[in-house]
């Protein structure tokens, strides 16, 4: 329900889910409790998917693509966490979000060491760009503007090259090398 309507009331959740009001209120006395639980479940699914992915082997570019391949399908479940004001600063949600970093940061650091990401760019800026591009991909996929299967490659390309055109010679050279 929160995926389609992050501002859904408990009455809307009850009507849509078919769960009895007393059952819902027994487990989630406040709307915030339900939203937090849904957010935590979504973030735990992402953490499990990242932990299950083979992010420690291969070239930096391939590893970064695998991160995006893991994260894009979870966008529909996680998107509402970042647009729902009442849980945005929730300590439990923040902690769950930070548990994703040990899976993602080594890949970003490897990309910087390999020269895929300019190491002179502040890590905080890279993190913010990563988050913004990921959010944009989730939004584009959810609105049907980008196919989910195409989003990881678009994310990788935009993360590493921005929106500028890649010179043909550069593309050809990179293809020959790897």
C-alpha positions as CSV (number, residue, x, y, z in Angstrom):
1,X,0.0,0.0,0.0
2,X,2.7,2.5,0.9
3,X,4.5,1.8,-2.3
4,X,1.6,3.2,-4.3
5,X,0.6,5.8,-1.7
6,X,3.3,6.7,1.0
7,X,0.7,8.9,2.7
8,X,-2.0,6.2,3.0
9,X,-4.0,6.3,6.2
10,X,-4.5,3.2,8.4
11,X,-8.1,3.1,7.2
12,X,-6.8,2.9,3.6
13,X,-4.4,0.1,4.6
14,X,-7.2,-1.8,6.4
15,X,-9.5,-1.5,3.4
16,X,-6.8,-2.5,0.9
17,X,-5.3,-5.4,2.9
18,X,-8.4,-7.0,4.3
19,X,-6.8,-7.2,7.8
20,X,-9.2,-6.6,10.7
21,X,-8.8,-3.2,12.4
22,X,-8.2,-4.8,15.8
23,X,-5.5,-7.1,14.4
24,X,-3.7,-4.2,12.7
25,X,-3.9,-2.0,15.8
26,X,-2.8,-4.8,18.1
27,X,0.5,-5.0,16.1
28,X,0.8,-1.4,15.0
29,X,-0.9,1.0,17.4
30,X,0.2,4.0,15.3
31,X,0.6,4.6,11.6
32,X,4.2,5.4,12.2
33,X,4.7,1.9,13.7
34,X,3.4,0.2,10.5
35,X,5.3,2.5,8.2
36,X,8.5,1.9,10.2
37,X,7.9,-1.9,10.1
38,X,7.3,-1.8,6.3
39,X,10.4,0.3,5.8
40,X,12.6,-2.0,7.9
41,X,11.3,-5.0,6.0
42,X,12.2,-3.4,2.7
43,X,15.7,-2.4,3.9
44,X,16.3,-5.8,5.3
45,X,15.4,-7.4,1.9
46,X,17.9,-5.0,0.2
47,X,20.6,-5.9,2.8
48,X,20.0,-9.6,2.3
49,X,20.2,-9.2,-1.5
50,X,23.4,-7.3,-1.3
51,X,24.9,-9.8,1.1
52,X,23.9,-12.6,-1.3
53,X,25.4,-10.9,-4.4
54,X,29.0,-11.6,-5.4
55,X,30.2,-8.0,-4.9
56,X,33.8,-8.8,-3.9
57,X,35.1,-10.3,-7.2
58,X,35.7,-9.0,-10.7
59,X,36.5,-5.6,-12.0
60,X,35.3,-2.4,-10.4
61,X,33.0,-1.6,-13.2
62,X,31.4,-5.1,-13.2
63,X,31.0,-4.9,-9.4
64,X,29.3,-1.5,-9.6
65,X,27.0,-2.9,-12.2
66,X,26.1,-5.8,-9.9
67,X,25.3,-3.4,-7.1
68,X,22.9,-1.6,-9.4
69,X,21.4,-4.9,-10.6
70,X,20.7,-5.8,-7.0
71,X,19.3,-2.4,-6.0
72,X,17.0,-1.5,-8.9
73,X,14.5,-4.3,-8.4
74,X,14.1,-3.3,-4.7
75,X,13.3,0.3,-5.6
76,X,9.5,-0.2,-5.6
77,X,9.8,-1.4,-2.0
78,X,12.3,1.0,-0.7
79,X,11.3,4.2,-2.5
80,X,8.6,5.1,0.1
81,X,11.2,5.0,2.9
82,X,12.9,8.1,1.4
83,X,9.7,10.0,0.7
84,X,7.8,9.4,3.9
85,X,8.6,12.3,6.2
86,X,7.7,10.6,9.5
87,X,10.3,7.9,9.2
88,X,13.0,9.8,7.2
89,X,14.9,10.7,10.4
90,X,13.8,7.6,12.4
91,X,16.9,6.2,14.2
92,X,15.9,2.6,13.4
93,X,15.5,3.4,9.7
94,X,18.8,5.3,9.7
95,X,20.6,2.3,11.3
96,X,19.0,-0.1,8.7
97,X,20.1,2.2,5.9
98,X,23.6,2.4,7.3
99,X,23.8,-1.4,7.3
100,X,23.8,-1.2,3.5
101,X,27.1,0.8,3.4
102,X,29.5,-2.1,4.2
103,X,28.2,-3.8,1.0
104,X,28.2,-0.8,-1.3
105,X,31.2,1.3,-0.1
106,X,33.9,-1.2,-0.9
107,X,32.6,-1.3,-4.4
108,X,32.7,2.5,-4.7
109,X,36.2,2.5,-3.2
110,X,37.4,-0.1,-5.7
111,X,35.9,2.0,-8.5
112,X,37.9,5.0,-7.3
113,X,41.1,2.9,-6.9
114,X,40.6,1.5,-10.5
115,X,40.1,5.0,-11.9
116,X,36.5,4.4,-12.8
117,X,35.5,7.2,-10.3
118,X,37.8,10.2,-10.0
119,X,39.5,9.7,-6.6
120,X,39.8,13.5,-6.2
121,X,36.0,13.8,-5.9
122,X,34.9,13.9,-2.3
123,X,33.5,10.5,-1.1
124,X,30.4,12.4,0.3
125,X,29.7,13.8,-3.1
126,X,30.0,10.4,-4.7
127,X,27.6,9.0,-2.1
128,X,25.1,11.7,-2.8
129,X,25.3,11.3,-6.6
130,X,25.0,7.5,-6.1
131,X,21.8,7.9,-4.0
132,X,20.3,10.5,-6.3
133,X,20.9,8.4,-9.4
134,X,19.5,5.3,-7.7
135,X,16.4,7.3,-6.6
136,X,16.0,8.6,-10.2
137,X,16.2,5.1,-11.6
138,X,13.5,3.8,-9.1
139,X,11.3,6.7,-10.1
140,X,11.8,6.2,-13.8
141,X,11.1,2.5,-13.6
142,X,8.0,3.0,-11.4
143,X,6.6,5.5,-13.9
144,X,7.4,3.2,-16.9
145,X,9.9,5.6,-18.5
146,X,12.7,3.1,-18.2
147,X,12.6,-0.7,-18.3
148,X,13.8,-2.3,-15.1
149,X,16.2,-4.4,-17.2
150,X,17.8,-1.3,-18.7
151,X,18.1,0.8,-15.5
152,X,21.3,-0.8,-14.1
153,X,23.3,-0.1,-17.3
154,X,21.9,3.4,-17.4
155,X,22.9,3.9,-13.8
156,X,26.4,2.7,-14.4
157,X,26.9,4.8,-17.5
158,X,25.5,7.9,-15.8
159,X,27.5,7.3,-12.6
160,X,30.8,6.9,-14.5
161,X,30.3,9.3,-17.4
162,X,27.5,11.8,-16.5
163,X,25.1,12.8,-19.2
164,X,27.7,13.9,-21.7
165,X,28.4,12.0,-24.9
166,X,31.1,9.5,-24.6
167,X,33.6,9.9,-27.5
168,X,33.4,7.0,-29.9
169,X,37.2,6.4,-29.6
170,X,36.9,6.1,-25.9
171,X,34.0,3.6,-26.1
172,X,35.9,1.5,-28.7
173,X,39.0,1.5,-26.5
174,X,37.1,0.5,-23.4
175,X,35.3,-2.3,-25.3
176,X,38.6,-3.8,-26.6
177,X,40.2,-3.7,-23.1
178,X,37.4,-5.3,-21.2
